[in-house]
Amino acid sequence: MKDMNKRMNFRKIFLMIADAVLIALSALVSNAVVSWYGIVTHDKTMGIALQPLRIVGMMGLEVLFCFFMLFIFGSYSKVWRDLKAKDYAICGLSVVLGLLLSFIFAHYMDRPATLQFMVADTVIATLVIVLFRVIFHRTFIAIEKANEKEHDTRERTLIVGAGNAARMIIQEIQYSQSDPNNPSNSILPVLMVDDNMAKYHTKIQGVEVLGTTADIPKLCEEYKISLVIFAIPSCTEEERKRIMGFCAESGCRIKTVPYLSQLFLEDGQQQILSQVKDIKIEDLLGRPPITFDKTRIRAFIEGKVCMVTGGGGSIGSELVRQIAKYNPQQIIIVDIYENNAYDIQQELYLEYEDRLNLVTLIASVRDYAKMEMIFEQYKPQVVFHAAAHKHVPLMETSPAEAVKNNVFGTWNMVTLAEKYKVGKFVMISTDKAVNPTNVMGATKRCCEMIVQYMSQKGSDTDFVTTRFGNVLGSNGSVIPLFRRQIESGKPVTVTHPDIIRYFMTIPEAVSLVLEAGAIAKGGEIFVLDMGDPVKITTLAENLIRMYGKVPYRDVEIKFTGLRPGEKLFEELLMDEEGLQKTDNKKIFIGNQIDIDPNVLTNQLRELRVIADSNDNDRTVEMLSEMVDTFHHVTNQ
């Protein structure tokens, strides 16, 4: 408060000094004008100028009386930010009255001024004083705005799209200014872009359209933008992908309005800003989200006892979350890693309290006796088998462990599922099982063969496999690794500049598993049409940009070479499987391959003996014998 009073007193003193100087100069200029006019017109009566002593005295009188009138009319007590046209008029009137009083006083002091001088002085002084105040006011406002900008903590924001969504966002931000606790106050809309050229230079609530979506990187740099809000909820996925690419190039933080079908505008309320979310890496994949038949899934899950092995993992925990929404009789989480199991248990307790019958058990699928105790006690009707070792490089160095966990863990589960008459058994596989080049993929292909064998031999259980590509954010996915590298300031490591992968989100993967289980009749391998593959290099570049950094400048991308067992291109289907359509146009069924039961069981016995002996080389040889499409690639 003291600092503010000091600033106000300084401005008042500065203005008074300026007024005194301007009034005095106006008198001198007026006197010179009158003299010059008389010389030019040769009219001595019109050009009578005041003598030096008289003009000095007149200047003193004018300053004194003008100060008096300006004080009387409150010209020095006005708040400069609030000056209006009438304030300028009052200021001009104060100067006129002050000059008039000075002329009258000079007349009674027997030192009258000429009429020509009085007219010229009144006009010049009034104009100069009023004009100075206009300039002073505008300069003051400009400085204040500059200071506000410098200390403004709000995020300078570019809005993509100049339609109804943008209008609603801007209105919400402006209406929220009266509420200091409203989170919308952290956003400062600076400009908009729109590809409709008819909107160029139009404004919404004072925010102007200054370019097209292709101009986003340039405009963000020019206007020092830190946040981009994508506000076109009705655009096509192809347009969204293209525009998101420009947004990512800007290096700004990106938020996006949900798709039109996902917006909630209830009871006439048009609140949209609260639904704007941070962009996720999956928004840059260029594929619309997969939709699933929730009614069919509900009929499959509701009222049943559901077991999820690996229930604490990234896929398993999402399975548990989604199953919980469909009112199961009971959910049994089985996981060997207690920390993950505990995390999902506490999450569900917090969300459902006592409305969900949840059992969390620490156990390994490799322990047949323990797993049989669980089957016997809880009698699951649906089993989702997600437990597996999935890290490709780690499994290359520990093939025997991969076999023990993946192959024989699956064998234990299918054997018990058949014995305890489980209704449906759904195994989660991977695209790496197709023409595998690594141990992990080969073990998962063995698991598919086991499931197909169990279905082929006939039982009361429907055995089914679901196969999909890389899952964003899952354990073993590149995204968590990239995030850790970026956040720690280290280079992002990509094995090869041309490596590509199919991607899906964890919720999509889990919805596929659930719908596959719902429509399964036994023996199918369900495959998701995952659209076009994505270059890992592009994924890394986009993720770096989402952190507000520039690839190769702020964050280096290092190419480290293909890892053992890794291949450039993943496949989703084996050549001999073919495809069958389902009701969901994104889900296909691979035809079942006949399994020779005697050959498979004999090979499994031999593989168990080899794996138990921890002979890694012989284990890989046996996998190659069992999986004729396995071509081990060491990349050494």
C-alpha positions, 0 to 999 in steps of 0.5 A: 500500500505504501508503494502504491501511495508513493507511485501515485504521489510521484505521478501527481508531482510529475503531472503538476510540473508538466502542467506548469512547463506546458502552461508557461511554454504556451504563453511564450508560444502564444506571444511569439505567434501574435508577434509573427502574425502582426509582422506577416500582416503588417498590422501593428494593432494585431501584432502587439506582443507582451514585453519580456517582463510582462510575459514572465509575470503573465506566465506566473499568474497563468500557472498559479490560477490554472493549478488552482482550477485544476485542483478545484475540479479534481484533475490531480485526484483522478485514477488514470486507469479510469479516465473518460472523455468527460474528465478530459473536458473538465480538464480543458474547462479548468485551464480555460477558467484558470487563464480567464482568472489570470487575465482578469487579475492582470487587468486589475493590476494594470498589466492587461494582455492583448485580446489576440494574446488571450485568444491564442494562449487560451486555445494553445494552452487548453489543447496542449494540456488536454493532449498531454493528458491523453498521451500520458493516459495512454502511455500509463495504460500501455506501461501497466499492461506491459507490467501485467504481461510481464508478471502474468502467471496465466498460460498464454493459450492458442485455441485451435478452431474458432467454432462453438467449442472455442466460443464456449471456452473463451466465455467460460474463461472470461466469466470466471475472472470474478472467481479467484479460485476458479482454475480457468483463471490460469488460462489467457486466450491470446489467439485462435487458428482455423482452416476456414479462411472466412474466419480469418481476422474475426474475433470471439470475445476479443480473441482474434483468428490469426492463421490456419492450423499449419501456422500453429508452430510459427504463431506459438513461437511469435506470441510466446504460447505455452498452451494449445487447446484443441477445440474441434470436437467434431473433426474427423480422425484424419484431420485430428491426426494432421492438426495434432502433428502441428500442435506437437511441432509447437513444443507447447503443452497440449489439451484437447476437447473430447470427441463430440459424442463424448461431451457432456452438455446437460440441462442446458449448461454449456460448460466445456472447459472442465472437460478439456484434458491433457493430450495423451500419446495415443491421440497422436496414433492416427486411429479412432478409438475402438468401440465394443459391445458393452451389453454383450460384455455385461451379459458375459461378466455379470453375476460370475466369479472372475479370476485374473492371473497377473491381476496386478500388471498393466493389462491385468489391473485394467481387466480387473477395473473393467470387470468391476464395472459389470457387476461380477459376483466376485473378482479374484486377483492372483499375482506373484508381485505383492506391490502391484496386487496391493495397489489395484486392491486399494484402488478398488476398495477406495472406489467401490468400498464394500460394493465389490466382492474382491479377493487378492491372493499372492501366488504364482501360476507355476505353483500347481498345488497352490493354484489348485487350492484357489480353484477348489476354494473359489470355483471361478467361472471365467478365467483371464490368464494375463500372467506372463514374462513379457520383456523380450531382452530379459527373456533372451537371457533367461529362456528357461525361466520364460518357459517355466512361467509362460508355457507351464504356467499356462499349462497349469491354468488350462489343466485346472480350468478343465478340471474345475469346469471353468466356463471360459478361459481367455488367454492373453497373447501377443503379436510376437507369437506370430513367426517369432524371432525371440524366446518370449514370442516363441513361448507365447506361441507355445501357449497358443498351441496349448490353448488350441490343443485344450479346445480341440480335445473337447471339454466343458470349458471354452478356451480362447486366445486374444492377440494384439500388438504393443500396448501403450503404457504397459509394463514392457512398453516403450512409452514408460521408458521414453518418459523416464529418459526425457524426465531425467534429461537423458537421450531417448533410445530407439533401437532402429530408425525404421522400426515400426509397431502396432499400438493400442491403448490398455483400455482397448486391449482389455475391451478386446479381451472381454468381448472376445470372451463374450463371443468365444465358442472355443478355439479361436484366436481373436485378432484386433485390426490395429490400423496402420503401424507407427514408427517408434522414432515418430512416437519418440519425437511426438512424446518429446514435443509433448514435454515442450521440448524439441527433438534432436535439439533439447532431447537427443534420440540415440539409435542403439541397434536391434536388441536380441530377438527383436525384429523391425516389423511385427505381424498379427496373423500367421500365414496359414490362419486366414481371417474370419469377420465378427460383428465388431468390424475391428475384431477378426478370428484366426482359423484354428490350426490342428494340433497333434496331441501326442506330439505336443504332449511329448514335446511338453514333457521334454521341454519341462525336463530341459527347462527344469535343468536350466539349460538355456541353449537346449531350451531354445533348441526345443522351442525351435523344434516345437514352434516351426515358425520360430527363427531365432534372431540374436542381432549380435 
